[in-house]
Amino acid sequence: MNTYSTPAYGSGSSGGSVDGSGYQSCMQMCAASYGAPTMASSVWSSPPATSTSAGGSGCMTHTVIVAPTQGVLRYVPFAINASVGDTVAFVWNANNHTVTKSSELAICNKTSDMPFASGEQNKSFVFTQQINDTNTTFFYCGTPGHCQKGMFGIINPPNALTGSNATVSTMTLAMASNSSNMTAMVQYTQMVTANNTMAANWGGNIDMSGMPPSSYQYVLENVMYTRTFLAANPETLSADGVVDLSNAGTTPLIVPKDITVAATSSSTGPTSSGSPTSGSPTAGATSSSPSPALKGGARSLGSSSILVSVVVASIAFVL
C-alpha cells in the first residue's frame, strides 16, 4: 500500500502583518529595485461548488488555477496534497493551455502510465481528475514551449527526510550561490514575503532528489512564485499552512509579477538557461550559467502584475 506523509508547507508563525500592509510596504521597496508593476484587471470566477464522497466519507476538492492571467505561465498553487478519493479541479484563467500528466524524470513529456490530458483549452474551462492513489504526480502544459518555460505542477510532491540536502530550501541557497539571477529572484521573494513567515517557507520541504537537474531552477521558480502569490493574498493562507482562496470571499486577489522579472531586471549581461526539456539559450533566461537539458526548447517568460477580481464559491484552494 502506498503511503505519503504530508509535509507541513508554510509551517510556523505567520509573523508580522498578515493584512497585506506589510506586503504593500515591501512592494514599494521591490519597485525601487525592480520597477513598478504594470497593473491590469481580469475577472476569474470559481467553478460551481463540487463535492464527492467515497465509502460514505466526505472528500475534498482541490482547485488549481491554470495560468492566473494571460502571460503568466504558472499553475497556482504549484503543488497540492490530495488524498485518495479527492478531486483536483483545474480551472483555466487564460487561453491556450493544457493539463497533461507527465512523470518526474520526463516532466515535459506525456506519460503512458494512467495518463490524463485536457487538450488545449481556454479561459473558464474546468478539468477534473479524481485521485486514486497518493503517488507523486507531475502535470504540465502541452502547449508548445510552455512547459519549457516552467509551466508544470505536482500533486502530492515528495516530502524530504529530515536532514536532506535536496529540499527546496537547501537547493535554493545552493543555486543562488552560483547564479546572480537566482540570487535576485531569491532576494525579491524574501522581500515580498518578509512579513509572512508561512508564505516565505511554503514548499520548502519538497524533495528534489529524484528530479532531473535540468528541472531544478524551474521547481524553485514555481515555489517562489506561489510564495509571492500567498504573500500578496495573506488571507488565503490558513494558520495550518493550507491554501484556501475561499477565505478571500469577494475580495480582489493580486496576481504578482512573475518571479523571473526580478532576474531580468537584475541582469547585467547576456544569460542563458536550460529548461525542463531544453538547454537552448534564449532572451529572458533566469540563470547566469547554462543548465543541463533533457529535450529541445527555449526559456523565456514575461508577465505583468495583475489584479484579479475573484468571485469565490465554496470550492477551496487547498495545499
C-alpha positions in Angstrom: 0.0 0.0 0.0 1.3 3.4 -0.9 1.7 5.9 1.9 2.5 9.6 2.0 3.5 11.8 4.8 2.0 15.3 4.3 4.7 18.0 4.5 3.9 21.0 6.7 4.4 23.6 4.0 4.5 27.1 5.4 4.6 25.8 9.0 5.4 28.3 11.7 4.2 31.6 12.9 2.9 34.0 10.3 4.9 36.8 11.9 4.5 40.5 11.1 1.5 41.9 9.3 -0.9 39.5 7.7 -3.4 42.1 6.4 -1.4 43.0 3.3 0.0 46.2 4.6 3.5 44.6 5.0 3.3 43.3 1.5 2.4 46.7 0.1 5.3 48.3 2.0 7.7 45.7 0.8 6.4 46.1 -2.7 7.4 49.7 -2.6 11.0 48.6 -1.9 10.8 46.0 -4.6 9.5 48.6 -7.1 12.6 50.7 -6.3 14.8 47.8 -7.2 12.9 46.1 -10.0 10.5 48.8 -11.3 6.8 49.3 -10.5 4.5 46.6 -11.6 2.1 47.1 -14.6 -1.4 46.6 -13.4 -4.4 45.4 -15.4 -7.7 43.8 -14.4 -9.2 40.4 -15.1 -12.2 38.6 -13.6 -12.0 35.0 -12.5 -15.0 33.1 -11.0 -14.5 29.8 -9.3 -16.4 26.8 -10.7 -19.7 25.7 -9.1 -19.3 24.0 -5.8 -18.3 20.4 -6.1 -18.4 17.6 -3.6 -17.5 13.9 -3.8 -17.8 11.0 -1.5 -16.1 7.7 -1.1 -17.4 5.0 1.2 -19.7 7.5 2.9 -16.9 9.8 3.9 -16.6 13.3 2.5 -13.7 14.0 0.2 -12.1 17.3 -0.7 -11.9 19.2 -4.0 -8.6 20.9 -4.6 -8.5 23.7 -7.1 -5.5 24.7 -9.2 -5.6 27.8 -11.4 -4.2 27.2 -14.9 -2.3 30.4 -15.7 -3.6 33.1 -13.2 -3.7 35.6 -16.1 -2.6 35.7 -19.7 1.2 35.6 -20.0 1.9 34.2 -16.5 2.8 30.6 -17.3 2.2 29.1 -13.8 -0.1 26.7 -12.1 -1.3 28.2 -8.8 -0.6 26.7 -6.3 2.4 24.9 -7.8 1.9 21.8 -5.5 -1.0 20.3 -3.7 -1.5 17.4 -1.3 -4.6 15.3 -2.0 -5.9 12.0 -0.5 -7.5 9.0 -2.3 -11.0 9.9 -3.3 -10.3 13.7 -3.5 -10.8 15.6 -6.7 -8.5 18.1 -8.3 -10.3 20.8 -10.3 -8.1 22.6 -12.8 -9.6 26.0 -13.7 -8.4 28.0 -16.7 -8.0 31.8 -16.3 -6.2 32.3 -19.6 -6.3 30.9 -23.1 -4.3 28.2 -24.9 -3.2 25.9 -22.1 -3.4 22.2 -21.3 -3.1 20.0 -18.2 -1.3 16.8 -19.2 0.1 14.1 -16.9 3.9 13.5 -17.1 6.5 12.0 -14.9 9.3 13.1 -12.5 12.0 12.2 -15.0 10.3 13.5 -18.1 8.4 16.5 -16.8 7.5 17.9 -20.3 6.5 14.6 -21.9 3.2 12.9 -21.8 3.2 9.7 -19.8 1.6 6.4 -20.8 1.1 5.4 -17.1 -2.5 6.1 -16.3 -2.4 9.2 -18.4 -4.8 12.2 -18.4 -4.9 15.1 -20.7 -7.3 18.0 -21.0 -6.4 19.0 -24.5 -5.7 22.7 -25.2 -8.5 24.8 -23.6 -9.3 28.5 -22.9 -10.4 30.7 -20.1 -13.1 29.4 -17.8 -12.7 25.7 -18.8 -12.7 23.3 -15.9 -10.9 19.9 -16.0 -11.3 17.5 -13.1 -9.3 14.4 -12.0 -10.1 12.1 -9.1 -7.2 11.0 -7.0 -6.8 7.2 -7.0 -3.5 6.9 -5.1 -1.1 9.2 -3.3 1.8 8.7 -5.6 3.6 11.8 -6.7 2.1 13.0 -10.0 3.5 15.6 -12.3 1.5 17.5 -14.8 2.4 20.1 -17.4 1.1 22.4 -20.1 1.4 20.7 -23.5 1.1 23.9 -25.5 4.3 24.2 -27.4 7.0 26.0 -25.4 5.0 26.4 -22.2 6.5 23.6 -20.2 9.9 24.5 -21.4 9.3 27.9 -19.8 8.5 26.3 -16.5 4.7 25.6 -16.6 4.3 22.4 -14.7 3.0 21.3 -11.3 2.9 18.5 -8.8 0.2 16.5 -7.0 1.5 15.0 -3.7 5.1 16.2 -4.0 7.7 14.1 -2.4 8.5 15.0 1.2 12.2 15.2 2.1 13.5 13.3 5.1 14.9 15.3 8.0 18.5 16.4 7.2 18.1 16.0 3.5 20.3 18.3 1.4 17.9 18.1 -1.6 15.0 20.1 -0.2 13.7 23.2 -2.0 15.0 25.3 0.9 18.5 23.8 0.7 18.7 23.8 -3.1 17.6 27.4 -3.3 20.6 28.5 -1.3 22.9 26.3 -3.3 21.7 27.6 -6.7 21.6 31.2 -5.5 25.3 30.9 -4.6 26.1 30.0 -8.3 23.7 32.3 -10.1 23.3 36.1 -9.9 19.8 35.8 -11.4 18.7 33.1 -9.0 20.1 35.4 -6.2 17.9 38.2 -7.5 14.8 36.0 -7.5 15.5 34.8 -4.0 16.1 38.3 -2.7 12.9 39.5 -4.4 10.9 36.7 -2.8 12.4 37.3 0.6 11.4 41.0 0.4 7.9 40.2 -0.7 7.4 37.6 2.0 9.2 39.4 4.7 6.1 39.9 6.8 4.6 36.4 6.3 6.8 33.6 7.5 4.3 30.9 6.4 4.4 32.2 2.9 8.1 32.5 3.0 8.5 28.8 4.0 5.8 27.4 1.8 7.0 24.3 -0.2 10.4 24.3 1.5 10.4 20.6 2.3 9.7 19.4 -1.2 12.3 16.7 -2.1 14.1 17.4 -5.3 16.5 14.5 -5.2 14.6 12.4 -7.7 14.1 15.2 -10.2 16.4 15.8 -13.2 18.9 18.6 -12.6 17.6 20.5 -15.6 14.3 21.0 -13.7 15.8 22.4 -10.5 15.6 26.1 -11.3 12.1 25.8 -12.6 10.9 24.0 -9.5 12.4 26.8 -7.4 10.9 29.5 -9.6 7.4 27.9 -9.3 7.8 27.6 -5.5 8.9 31.2 -5.2 6.0 32.4 -7.4 3.5 30.6 -5.2 5.2 32.2 -2.2 4.8 35.7 -3.7 1.2 35.0 -4.5 0.5 33.9 -0.9 2.2 36.9 0.5 0.2 39.2 -1.8 -3.0 37.5 -0.6 -2.3 36.5 3.0 -5.9 35.8 3.7 -5.7 32.7 1.5 -3.1 31.0 3.7 -4.5 29.5 6.8 -2.7 29.1 10.1 -2.1 25.4 9.5 -0.4 26.1 6.1 -3.5 25.3 4.0 -4.0 27.5 0.9 -7.7 28.3 0.8 -8.9 31.0 -1.6 -12.4 30.9 -0.3 -11.1 32.9 2.7 -10.8 35.9 0.3 -14.6 36.0 -0.2 -15.2 38.6 -3.0 -12.0 40.5 -2.2 -10.0 41.0 -5.4 -6.9 38.9 -5.4 -3.5 40.2 -6.5 -1.5 38.2 -9.1 2.1 39.2 -8.7 4.6 39.8 -11.4 6.3 36.6 -12.5 9.4 35.8 -10.4 11.6 35.9 -13.5 11.0 39.7 -13.7 13.4 40.1 -10.8 16.1 38.2 -12.6 15.6 40.1 -15.9 15.7 43.4 -14.0 19.0 42.5 -12.2 20.7 41.0 -15.3 23.8 43.0 -16.4 24.7 40.8 -19.3 23.7 38.0 -21.6 22.4 35.0 -19.8 21.4 31.5 -20.8 19.4 28.7 -19.2 18.2 25.2 -19.6 14.6 24.2 -19.2 12.8 21.1 -18.1 13.3 20.0 -21.7 15.9 22.2 -23.1 19.5 23.6 -22.9 18.9 26.3 -25.6 19.9 29.8 -24.6 17.3 32.5 -25.1 16.4 36.0 -24.1 14.8 36.4 -20.7 16.6 33.4 -19.2 16.8 33.1 -15.5 20.2 31.7 -14.7 23.6 33.2 -15.3 25.0 29.9 -16.4 23.6 27.2 -18.6 21.6 24.4 -17.0 21.6 20.7 -18.1 18.9 19.8 -20.6 16.5 16.9 -21.3 15.0 17.9 -24.7 14.9 20.8 -27.1 13.1 24.0 -26.3 13.5 27.6 -25.1 13.4 29.6 -21.9 11.6 32.9 -21.9 8.8 34.2 -19.7 7.4 37.7 -19.4 4.5 38.7 -17.3 2.7 41.6 -15.6 1.3 42.1 -12.1 -2.4 41.7 -12.4 -5.3 42.5 -10.1 -7.8 39.6 -10.3 -11.3 40.1 -9.0 -12.4 36.7 -7.8 -15.9 35.6 -7.1 -15.3 32.6 -4.8 -17.8 29.8 -4.4 -17.4 27.1 -1.8 -14.5 25.3 -3.6 -11.4 25.7 -1.5 -7.8 26.1 -2.8 -6.1 23.6 -0.5 -2.5 22.6 -0.1 
